[in-house]
């Protein structure tokens, strides 16, 4: 990253308080030009519970001062009950959080250094509430950049996928369990810190229990899901994500659902800002964001809205790995989304485990140049073998719980290594269908869909579908995947059990992707009835029967347009303000281990992310953090499945030292989920708080 130290306007930084109508004070950190009182600037708000004082400080100081130097006020606010803000945080995206956000916008408008125009930016939580607050139509909010977020809190968030309960639901709940137990900094709040801390320790609660009480799409999840009414958003939206992130689907739904000016960007990145993007290449997101803000907050013609609506990274084939520093590929663009340049192309499944082109598209989109139309048909018809007349013998699969141990996380952070590894380790427990080796390259861009006719021998069952790039040496790289809880086949609101033996038609939506399959490679579709621990297993082992003649894979095929792609403006190299002064005291450690104990017939996935110890020099704060996760099962026993997490975190400055320890254990049987959790807090070596939970929550067709 290129570090920028000189700006057109000198930047001033301050810690301040935003007073709300009910007497609550929210802690804010603001970077703005020193002359903004006489020459006011628009504000860019980032509104998070992740502690501006310490835990996001390194990221914040490279972003907000940069935009401030270009004539903005970068405003970073801790949500009520987090960081140094008053109150207790008891869940995600509460109405209180959104109402407080409206008061923040009103406060910003009244500041003498602000023009009254505000943009909201944020990744993950901040991307969520940017959209949610936009849907409330505050007059001050003129534009949003939402990164790695979603429009649908049930269908496409860390909690559920296709109606299946995600393992990340436990992992994320444990992260917030830890975060909510952290104290405010006495250097800012004074002697109130201990009282505020104990209010949080006692009052924040076990969020995991709350989430598990809502296993279908009810009003709890509809709240904050802007897909309920896209028309409520009346300001421009720039939606950004990465292929390795859990939230890339939302970019495409927002482009299709919104009617306001909008743009979309999807790179190869995990859950990261694009200027910090891994896997690379990272891009100059702060410069790109500046063009967006200048256009919508200052009325400058930066040309950003003259460019294509959607830019994505077309990934090229690469060997499987749990971590990539770079993903080979190229930038492509579509003028609108949905794009007329994408052709949904069917491939049929056969009882011989083949994946064959079902038919050549009847028409080539008008926007595809005439000379490229035949090329699309040739890729469909000649690039793959077309054997006909295969019988429709049913195929069955009853997967072992080991399928999924190499799946990585639903949402990759690229630390520790959390991307899917070689899929050959998974496919022994799956039903697979595969094309012949490609005679011509094939590119897809969009959402693959699998339509199946199936039956099952249990009333509750799940399917996991994986789209795989099989190289010439047979290494298998997962390209995309999707899950479906078959009780949610018709509705997430009103799931219904299966009738064993009855045939059903179902559609499984895979994650959006842009991927090139080269000559000599094959495309594989793998189907399994478990995907642990990425998704929590069904109550009982399930045998699913697939009827191939009525089943097919739909691929969103795209013809390359080299001339248009060559004319696309290049993204700048990453820039940022100077990094925070940080001293490393103890290095980080990362582990991702699959442990098979044959003596006891148990298997454990162990994930350790030890962030080490470091000091933030400007506030003389030492911080340590370590998280351990273990997902375990005994061979063949669905009642043995368990997830265990432990977070330990400490803060220290001089004689002031606090430490928190949170542990969560989640188990299940055929009828219930059981949660046991503990929270311990220490001042020095003295335990000053302890609390435990033991909750049983009935399974609701999950």
Rosetta blueprint (number, residue, H / E / L):
1 X L
2 X E
3 X E
4 X L
5 X L
6 X L
7 X L
8 X L
9 X L
10 X L
11 X E
12 X E
13 X E
14 X E
15 X E
16 X E
17 X E
18 X E
19 X E
20 X L
21 X L
22 X L
23 X L
24 X L
25 X E
26 X E
27 X E
28 X E
29 X E
30 X E
31 X E
32 X E
33 X E
34 X L
35 X L
36 X L
37 X L
38 X L
39 X L
40 X L
41 X E
42 X E
43 X E
44 X E
45 X E
46 X E
47 X E
48 X E
49 X L
50 X L
51 X L
52 X L
53 X L
54 X L
55 X L
56 X L
57 X H
58 X H
59 X H
60 X H
61 X H
62 X H
63 X H
64 X H
65 X H
66 X H
67 X H
68 X H
69 X H
70 X L
71 X L
72 X E
73 X E
74 X E
75 X E
76 X E
77 X E
78 X E
79 X L
80 X L
81 X L
82 X L
83 X L
84 X L
85 X L
86 X L
87 X L
88 X L
89 X L
90 X L
91 X L
92 X L
93 X L
94 X L
95 X H
96 X H
97 X H
98 X H
99 X H
100 X H
101 X H
102 X H
103 X H
104 X H
105 X H
106 X H
107 X H
108 X H
109 X H
110 X L
111 X L
112 X L
113 X L
114 X E
115 X E
116 X E
117 X E
118 X E
119 X E
120 X E
121 X E
122 X E
123 X E
124 X L
125 X H
126 X H
127 X H
128 X H
129 X H
130 X H
131 X H
132 X H
133 X H
134 X H
135 X L
136 X L
137 X L
138 X L
139 X L
140 X L
141 X E
142 X E
143 X E
144 X E
145 X E
146 X E
147 X E
148 X L
149 X L
150 X L
151 X L
152 X L
153 X L
154 X L
155 X L
156 X E
157 X L
158 X L
159 X L
160 X E
161 X E
162 X L
163 X L
164 X E
165 X E
166 X E
167 X H
168 X H
169 X H
170 X H
171 X H
172 X H
173 X H
174 X H
175 X H
176 X H
177 X H
178 X H
179 X H
180 X H
181 X L
182 X L
183 X L
184 X L
185 X L
186 X H
187 X H
188 X H
189 X H
190 X H
191 X H
192 X H
193 X H
194 X H
195 X H
196 X H
197 X H
198 X H
199 X H
200 X H
201 X H
202 X H
203 X H
204 X L
205 X L
206 X L
207 X H
208 X H
209 X H
210 X H
211 X H
212 X H
213 X L
214 X L
215 X L
216 X L
217 X L
218 X L
219 X H
220 X H
221 X H
222 X H
223 X L
224 X L
225 X L
226 X H
227 X H
228 X H
229 X H
230 X H
231 X H
232 X H
233 X L
234 X L
235 X L
236 X E
237 X E
238 X E
239 X E
240 X E
241 X E
242 X E
243 X L
244 X L
245 X L
246 X L
247 X L
248 X H
249 X H
250 X H
251 X H
252 X H
253 X H
254 X H
255 X H
256 X H
257 X H
258 X L
259 X L
260 X L
261 X L
262 X E
263 X E
264 X E
265 X E
266 X E
267 X E
268 X L
269 X L
270 X L
271 X L
272 X L
273 X L
274 X H
275 X H
276 X H
277 X L
278 X L
279 X L
280 X E
281 X L
282 X L
283 X L
284 X L
285 X H
286 X H
287 X H
288 X H
289 X H
290 X H
291 X H
292 X H
293 X H
294 X H
295 X H
296 X H
297 X H
298 X L
299 X L
300 X L
301 X L
302 X L
303 X L
304 X H
305 X H
306 X H
307 X L
308 X L
309 X L
310 X E
311 X E
312 X E
313 X E
314 X E
315 X E
316 X L
317 X L
318 X L
319 X L
320 X L
321 X L
322 X L
323 X L
324 X L
325 X L
326 X E
327 X L
328 X L
329 X E
330 X E
331 X E
332 X E
333 X E
334 X E
335 X L
336 X L
337 X L
338 X L
339 X L
340 X L
341 X L
342 X E
343 X E
344 X E
345 X E
346 X E
347 X E
348 X E
349 X E
350 X L
351 X L
352 X L
353 X L
354 X E
355 X E
356 X E
357 X E
358 X L
359 X L
360 X L
361 X L
362 X L
363 X L
364 X L
365 X L
366 X L
367 X L
368 X L
369 X L
370 X H
371 X H
372 X H
373 X H
374 X H
375 X H
376 X H
377 X H
378 X H
379 X H
380 X H
381 X H
382 X L
383 X L
384 X L
385 X L
386 X L
387 X L
388 X L
389 X L
390 X L
391 X L
392 X L
393 X L
394 X L
395 X E
396 X E
397 X E
398 X L
399 X L
400 X L
401 X L
402 X L
403 X L
404 X L
405 X L
406 X L
407 X L
408 X L
409 X L
410 X L
411 X L
412 X L
413 X L
414 X L
415 X L
416 X L
417 X L
418 X L
419 X L
420 X L
421 X L
422 X L
423 X L
424 X H
425 X H
426 X H
427 X H
428 X L
429 X L
430 X L
431 X E
432 X E
433 X E
434 X E
435 X L
436 X L
437 X L
438 X L
439 X L
440 X L
441 X L
442 X E
443 X E
444 X E
445 X E
446 X E
447 X E
448 X E
449 X E
450 X E
451 X E
452 X E
453 X E
454 X E
455 X E
456 X E
457 X L
458 X L
459 X L
460 X L
461 X L
462 X E
463 X E
464 X E
465 X E
466 X E
467 X E
468 X E
469 X E
470 X E
471 X L
472 X L
473 X L
474 X L
475 X L
476 X E
477 X E
478 X E
479 X E
480 X E
481 X E
482 X E
483 X E
484 X E
485 X E
486 X H
487 X H
488 X H
489 X L
490 X L
491 X L
492 X L
493 X L
494 X L
495 X L
496 X L
497 X L
498 X L
499 X L
500 X L
501 X L
502 X L
503 X L
504 X E
505 X E
506 X E
507 X E
508 X E
509 X E
510 X E
511 X E
512 X E
513 X E
514 X E
515 X E
516 X E
517 X E
518 X L
519 X L
520 X L
521 X L
522 X E
523 X E
524 X E
525 X E
526 X E
527 X E
528 X E
529 X L
530 X L
531 X L
532 X L
533 X L
534 X L
535 X E
536 X L
537 X L
538 X L
539 X L
540 X L
541 X L
542 X L
543 X L
544 X E
545 X E
546 X E
547 X L
548 X H
549 X H
550 X H
551 X L
552 X E
553 X E
554 X E
555 X E
556 X E
557 X E
558 X E
559 X L
560 X L
561 X L
562 X H
563 X H
564 X H
565 X H
566 X H
567 X L
568 X L
569 X L
570 X L
571 X L
572 X L
573 X L
574 X L
575 X E
576 X E
577 X L
578 X L
579 X L
580 X L
581 X L
582 X E
583 X E
584 X E
585 X E
586 X E
587 X L
588 X L
589 X E
590 X E
591 X E
592 X E
593 X E
594 X E
595 X E
596 X E
597 X E
598 X L
599 X L
600 X L
601 X L
602 X E
603 X E
604 X E
605 X E
606 X E
607 X E
608 X E
609 X E
610 X E
611 X E
612 X E
613 X E
614 X E
615 X E
616 X E
617 X L
618 X L
619 X L
620 X L
621 X E
622 X E
623 X E
624 X E
625 X E
626 X E
627 X E
628 X E
629 X E
630 X E
631 X E
632 X E
633 X E
634 X E
635 X L
636 X L
637 X E
638 X E
639 X E
640 X E
641 X E
642 X E
643 X E
644 X E
645 X E
646 X E
647 X E
648 X E
649 X E
650 X E
651 X E
652 X E
653 X E
654 X L
655 X L
656 X E
657 X E
658 X E
659 X E
660 X E
661 X E
662 X E
663 X E
664 X E
665 X E
666 X E
667 X E
668 X E
669 X L
670 X L
671 X L
672 X E
673 X E
674 X E
675 X E
676 X E
677 X E
678 X E
679 X E
680 X E
681 X E
682 X E
683 X E
684 X L
685 X L
686 X E
687 X E
688 X E
689 X E
690 X E
691 X E
692 X E
693 X E
694 X E
695 X E
696 X E
697 X E
698 X E
699 X L
700 X L
701 X L
702 X L
